[in-house]
Amino acid sequence: MTPRLVFGTPGRHAQVQTNFQLAVALIDHGMEVQRAIEEPRWYHESGRALKIENRFSEQTRKGLAAKGHELVPLGDWAEVTGGAQAIAIDENGVFSGGADPRREGNAAGY
């Protein structure tokens, strides 16, 4: 069996949450790696406060608030949510890479 995805992020407490968000975007929604990395992110520390990047839609914000979340806005590209890097390997063995604009890094191949 050949691996299909390799990804990860530093990010202290947000690390598990960011990896979860990447897995959902890549596996459940079938996004390309760069798009999955660039999607807006959320981060939860404790209580009802949910930190979210400013790029979430107003509809999403209203929906979260209606469920009882106390939204704490972050910047558009908040470093606290990690700095993901990812590689996808398609069925033909072609690699696709992605790098997070929230931190230093880039995707390169040869």
PyMOL CGO cylinders between C-alpha atoms (Angstrom):
from pymol import cmd
from pymol.cgo import CYLINDER

trace = [
    CYLINDER, 0.00, 0.00, 0.00, 1.34, 3.41, -1.01, 0.3, 1, 1, 1, 1, 1, 1,
    CYLINDER, 1.34, 3.41, -1.01, 0.86, 6.42, 1.27, 0.3, 1, 1, 1, 1, 1, 1,
    CYLINDER, 0.86, 6.42, 1.27, -1.57, 8.97, -0.19, 0.3, 1, 1, 1, 1, 1, 1,
    CYLINDER, -1.57, 8.97, -0.19, -0.99, 11.94, 2.13, 0.3, 1, 1, 1, 1, 1, 1,
    CYLINDER, -0.99, 11.94, 2.13, 1.80, 13.20, 4.34, 0.3, 1, 1, 1, 1, 1, 1,
    CYLINDER, 1.80, 13.20, 4.34, 1.16, 16.35, 6.35, 0.3, 1, 1, 1, 1, 1, 1,
    CYLINDER, 1.16, 16.35, 6.35, 1.86, 18.02, 9.64, 0.3, 1, 1, 1, 1, 1, 1,
    CYLINDER, 1.86, 18.02, 9.64, 2.28, 21.27, 11.50, 0.3, 1, 1, 1, 1, 1, 1,
    CYLINDER, 2.28, 21.27, 11.50, 4.05, 22.76, 14.45, 0.3, 1, 1, 1, 1, 1, 1,
    CYLINDER, 4.05, 22.76, 14.45, 1.72, 24.83, 16.56, 0.3, 1, 1, 1, 1, 1, 1,
    CYLINDER, 1.72, 24.83, 16.56, 1.84, 23.88, 20.22, 0.3, 1, 1, 1, 1, 1, 1,
    CYLINDER, 1.84, 23.88, 20.22, -1.72, 23.33, 21.46, 0.3, 1, 1, 1, 1, 1, 1,
    CYLINDER, -1.72, 23.33, 21.46, -3.22, 23.94, 18.02, 0.3, 1, 1, 1, 1, 1, 1,
    CYLINDER, -3.22, 23.94, 18.02, -1.21, 21.13, 16.44, 0.3, 1, 1, 1, 1, 1, 1,
    CYLINDER, -1.21, 21.13, 16.44, -3.83, 18.40, 16.85, 0.3, 1, 1, 1, 1, 1, 1,
    CYLINDER, -3.83, 18.40, 16.85, -6.65, 20.76, 15.87, 0.3, 1, 1, 1, 1, 1, 1,
    CYLINDER, -6.65, 20.76, 15.87, -4.84, 21.92, 12.73, 0.3, 1, 1, 1, 1, 1, 1,
    CYLINDER, -4.84, 21.92, 12.73, -3.98, 18.37, 11.68, 0.3, 1, 1, 1, 1, 1, 1,
    CYLINDER, -3.98, 18.37, 11.68, -7.64, 17.42, 12.18, 0.3, 1, 1, 1, 1, 1, 1,
    CYLINDER, -7.64, 17.42, 12.18, -8.79, 20.35, 10.01, 0.3, 1, 1, 1, 1, 1, 1,
    CYLINDER, -8.79, 20.35, 10.01, -6.29, 19.37, 7.30, 0.3, 1, 1, 1, 1, 1, 1,
    CYLINDER, -6.29, 19.37, 7.30, -7.41, 15.73, 7.38, 0.3, 1, 1, 1, 1, 1, 1,
    CYLINDER, -7.41, 15.73, 7.38, -11.07, 16.74, 6.99, 0.3, 1, 1, 1, 1, 1, 1,
    CYLINDER, -11.07, 16.74, 6.99, -10.25, 19.09, 4.09, 0.3, 1, 1, 1, 1, 1, 1,
    CYLINDER, -10.25, 19.09, 4.09, -8.01, 16.58, 2.31, 0.3, 1, 1, 1, 1, 1, 1,
    CYLINDER, -8.01, 16.58, 2.31, -9.89, 13.34, 2.92, 0.3, 1, 1, 1, 1, 1, 1,
    CYLINDER, -9.89, 13.34, 2.92, -13.54, 14.25, 3.47, 0.3, 1, 1, 1, 1, 1, 1,
    CYLINDER, -13.54, 14.25, 3.47, -13.70, 17.22, 1.08, 0.3, 1, 1, 1, 1, 1, 1,
    CYLINDER, -13.70, 17.22, 1.08, -11.07, 16.03, -1.43, 0.3, 1, 1, 1, 1, 1, 1,
    CYLINDER, -11.07, 16.03, -1.43, -9.32, 19.40, -1.57, 0.3, 1, 1, 1, 1, 1, 1,
    CYLINDER, -9.32, 19.40, -1.57, -5.97, 19.87, -3.25, 0.3, 1, 1, 1, 1, 1, 1,
    CYLINDER, -5.97, 19.87, -3.25, -3.17, 20.26, -0.69, 0.3, 1, 1, 1, 1, 1, 1,
    CYLINDER, -3.17, 20.26, -0.69, -2.54, 23.98, -1.13, 0.3, 1, 1, 1, 1, 1, 1,
    CYLINDER, -2.54, 23.98, -1.13, -6.23, 24.85, -0.90, 0.3, 1, 1, 1, 1, 1, 1,
    CYLINDER, -6.23, 24.85, -0.90, -6.64, 22.68, 2.21, 0.3, 1, 1, 1, 1, 1, 1,
    CYLINDER, -6.64, 22.68, 2.21, -3.72, 24.45, 3.88, 0.3, 1, 1, 1, 1, 1, 1,
    CYLINDER, -3.72, 24.45, 3.88, -5.07, 27.90, 2.98, 0.3, 1, 1, 1, 1, 1, 1,
    CYLINDER, -5.07, 27.90, 2.98, -8.60, 27.32, 4.29, 0.3, 1, 1, 1, 1, 1, 1,
    CYLINDER, -8.60, 27.32, 4.29, -9.54, 29.50, 7.29, 0.3, 1, 1, 1, 1, 1, 1,
    CYLINDER, -9.54, 29.50, 7.29, -8.81, 27.83, 10.63, 0.3, 1, 1, 1, 1, 1, 1,
    CYLINDER, -8.81, 27.83, 10.63, -10.26, 27.79, 14.11, 0.3, 1, 1, 1, 1, 1, 1,
    CYLINDER, -10.26, 27.79, 14.11, -8.53, 27.19, 17.41, 0.3, 1, 1, 1, 1, 1, 1,
    CYLINDER, -8.53, 27.19, 17.41, -10.02, 26.26, 20.78, 0.3, 1, 1, 1, 1, 1, 1,
    CYLINDER, -10.02, 26.26, 20.78, -8.20, 26.54, 24.11, 0.3, 1, 1, 1, 1, 1, 1,
    CYLINDER, -8.20, 26.54, 24.11, -10.88, 26.32, 26.77, 0.3, 1, 1, 1, 1, 1, 1,
    CYLINDER, -10.88, 26.32, 26.77, -14.44, 27.20, 27.67, 0.3, 1, 1, 1, 1, 1, 1,
    CYLINDER, -14.44, 27.20, 27.67, -16.89, 28.47, 25.08, 0.3, 1, 1, 1, 1, 1, 1,
    CYLINDER, -16.89, 28.47, 25.08, -14.38, 30.76, 23.36, 0.3, 1, 1, 1, 1, 1, 1,
    CYLINDER, -14.38, 30.76, 23.36, -13.55, 29.69, 19.81, 0.3, 1, 1, 1, 1, 1, 1,
    CYLINDER, -13.55, 29.69, 19.81, -10.76, 31.59, 18.09, 0.3, 1, 1, 1, 1, 1, 1,
    CYLINDER, -10.76, 31.59, 18.09, -11.37, 31.90, 14.36, 0.3, 1, 1, 1, 1, 1, 1,
    CYLINDER, -11.37, 31.90, 14.36, -9.52, 33.52, 11.51, 0.3, 1, 1, 1, 1, 1, 1,
    CYLINDER, -9.52, 33.52, 11.51, -11.23, 36.58, 10.05, 0.3, 1, 1, 1, 1, 1, 1,
    CYLINDER, -11.23, 36.58, 10.05, -11.66, 34.87, 6.67, 0.3, 1, 1, 1, 1, 1, 1,
    CYLINDER, -11.66, 34.87, 6.67, -14.59, 32.73, 7.84, 0.3, 1, 1, 1, 1, 1, 1,
    CYLINDER, -14.59, 32.73, 7.84, -17.84, 33.79, 6.19, 0.3, 1, 1, 1, 1, 1, 1,
    CYLINDER, -17.84, 33.79, 6.19, -20.48, 35.75, 8.05, 0.3, 1, 1, 1, 1, 1, 1,
    CYLINDER, -20.48, 35.75, 8.05, -22.84, 32.78, 7.64, 0.3, 1, 1, 1, 1, 1, 1,
    CYLINDER, -22.84, 32.78, 7.64, -20.33, 30.49, 9.39, 0.3, 1, 1, 1, 1, 1, 1,
    CYLINDER, -20.33, 30.49, 9.39, -19.80, 33.02, 12.18, 0.3, 1, 1, 1, 1, 1, 1,
    CYLINDER, -19.80, 33.02, 12.18, -23.54, 33.34, 12.77, 0.3, 1, 1, 1, 1, 1, 1,
    CYLINDER, -23.54, 33.34, 12.77, -23.97, 29.57, 12.76, 0.3, 1, 1, 1, 1, 1, 1,
    CYLINDER, -23.97, 29.57, 12.76, -21.21, 29.09, 15.34, 0.3, 1, 1, 1, 1, 1, 1,
    CYLINDER, -21.21, 29.09, 15.34, -22.57, 31.87, 17.55, 0.3, 1, 1, 1, 1, 1, 1,
    CYLINDER, -22.57, 31.87, 17.55, -26.05, 30.33, 17.35, 0.3, 1, 1, 1, 1, 1, 1,
    CYLINDER, -26.05, 30.33, 17.35, -24.57, 27.09, 18.73, 0.3, 1, 1, 1, 1, 1, 1,
    CYLINDER, -24.57, 27.09, 18.73, -23.28, 28.98, 21.77, 0.3, 1, 1, 1, 1, 1, 1,
    CYLINDER, -23.28, 28.98, 21.77, -19.67, 29.65, 20.78, 0.3, 1, 1, 1, 1, 1, 1,
    CYLINDER, -19.67, 29.65, 20.78, -18.12, 32.91, 21.92, 0.3, 1, 1, 1, 1, 1, 1,
    CYLINDER, -18.12, 32.91, 21.92, -16.13, 33.90, 18.85, 0.3, 1, 1, 1, 1, 1, 1,
    CYLINDER, -16.13, 33.90, 18.85, -12.72, 35.49, 19.29, 0.3, 1, 1, 1, 1, 1, 1,
    CYLINDER, -12.72, 35.49, 19.29, -11.45, 36.96, 16.02, 0.3, 1, 1, 1, 1, 1, 1,
    CYLINDER, -11.45, 36.96, 16.02, -7.89, 36.30, 14.92, 0.3, 1, 1, 1, 1, 1, 1,
    CYLINDER, -7.89, 36.30, 14.92, -6.03, 37.83, 12.01, 0.3, 1, 1, 1, 1, 1, 1,
    CYLINDER, -6.03, 37.83, 12.01, -6.59, 36.64, 8.47, 0.3, 1, 1, 1, 1, 1, 1,
    CYLINDER, -6.59, 36.64, 8.47, -3.61, 34.25, 8.65, 0.3, 1, 1, 1, 1, 1, 1,
    CYLINDER, -3.61, 34.25, 8.65, -3.07, 33.57, 12.37, 0.3, 1, 1, 1, 1, 1, 1,
    CYLINDER, -3.07, 33.57, 12.37, 0.22, 31.86, 13.22, 0.3, 1, 1, 1, 1, 1, 1,
    CYLINDER, 0.22, 31.86, 13.22, -1.30, 30.37, 16.40, 0.3, 1, 1, 1, 1, 1, 1,
    CYLINDER, -1.30, 30.37, 16.40, -3.16, 27.91, 14.14, 0.3, 1, 1, 1, 1, 1, 1,
    CYLINDER, -3.16, 27.91, 14.14, 0.09, 26.32, 12.97, 0.3, 1, 1, 1, 1, 1, 1,
    CYLINDER, 0.09, 26.32, 12.97, 2.18, 26.32, 9.84, 0.3, 1, 1, 1, 1, 1, 1,
    CYLINDER, 2.18, 26.32, 9.84, 1.22, 23.26, 7.84, 0.3, 1, 1, 1, 1, 1, 1,
    CYLINDER, 1.22, 23.26, 7.84, 3.11, 21.54, 5.06, 0.3, 1, 1, 1, 1, 1, 1,
    CYLINDER, 3.11, 21.54, 5.06, 1.62, 18.69, 3.04, 0.3, 1, 1, 1, 1, 1, 1,
    CYLINDER, 1.62, 18.69, 3.04, 2.31, 16.26, 0.21, 0.3, 1, 1, 1, 1, 1, 1,
    CYLINDER, 2.31, 16.26, 0.21, -0.35, 14.33, -1.68, 0.3, 1, 1, 1, 1, 1, 1,
    CYLINDER, -0.35, 14.33, -1.68, 0.55, 11.30, -3.79, 0.3, 1, 1, 1, 1, 1, 1,
    CYLINDER, 0.55, 11.30, -3.79, -1.99, 10.46, -6.48, 0.3, 1, 1, 1, 1, 1, 1,
    CYLINDER, -1.99, 10.46, -6.48, -2.69, 6.99, -7.84, 0.3, 1, 1, 1, 1, 1, 1,
    CYLINDER, -2.69, 6.99, -7.84, -0.17, 7.53, -10.68, 0.3, 1, 1, 1, 1, 1, 1,
    CYLINDER, -0.17, 7.53, -10.68, 2.59, 8.40, -8.21, 0.3, 1, 1, 1, 1, 1, 1,
    CYLINDER, 2.59, 8.40, -8.21, 2.52, 12.13, -8.96, 0.3, 1, 1, 1, 1, 1, 1,
    CYLINDER, 2.52, 12.13, -8.96, 3.32, 14.31, -5.95, 0.3, 1, 1, 1, 1, 1, 1,
    CYLINDER, 3.32, 14.31, -5.95, 1.59, 17.60, -5.09, 0.3, 1, 1, 1, 1, 1, 1,
    CYLINDER, 1.59, 17.60, -5.09, 2.93, 19.81, -2.34, 0.3, 1, 1, 1, 1, 1, 1,
    CYLINDER, 2.93, 19.81, -2.34, 1.59, 22.69, -0.32, 0.3, 1, 1, 1, 1, 1, 1,
    CYLINDER, 1.59, 22.69, -0.32, 3.04, 25.21, 2.13, 0.3, 1, 1, 1, 1, 1, 1,
    CYLINDER, 3.04, 25.21, 2.13, 1.34, 27.43, 4.67, 0.3, 1, 1, 1, 1, 1, 1,
    CYLINDER, 1.34, 27.43, 4.67, 1.37, 31.21, 4.10, 0.3, 1, 1, 1, 1, 1, 1,
    CYLINDER, 1.37, 31.21, 4.10, 1.01, 31.61, 7.89, 0.3, 1, 1, 1, 1, 1, 1,
    CYLINDER, 1.01, 31.61, 7.89, 4.70, 30.75, 8.35, 0.3, 1, 1, 1, 1, 1, 1,
    CYLINDER, 4.70, 30.75, 8.35, 7.92, 30.41, 6.42, 0.3, 1, 1, 1, 1, 1, 1,
    CYLINDER, 7.92, 30.41, 6.42, 8.05, 27.53, 3.99, 0.3, 1, 1, 1, 1, 1, 1,
    CYLINDER, 8.05, 27.53, 3.99, 7.43, 26.58, 0.42, 0.3, 1, 1, 1, 1, 1, 1,
    CYLINDER, 7.43, 26.58, 0.42, 6.63, 23.52, -1.62, 0.3, 1, 1, 1, 1, 1, 1,
    CYLINDER, 6.63, 23.52, -1.62, 9.25, 22.43, -4.14, 0.3, 1, 1, 1, 1, 1, 1,
    CYLINDER, 9.25, 22.43, -4.14, 9.86, 19.29, -6.13, 0.3, 1, 1, 1, 1, 1, 1,
    CYLINDER, 9.86, 19.29, -6.13, 12.33, 17.75, -8.50, 0.3, 1, 1, 1, 1, 1, 1,
]
cmd.load_cgo(trace, "trace")
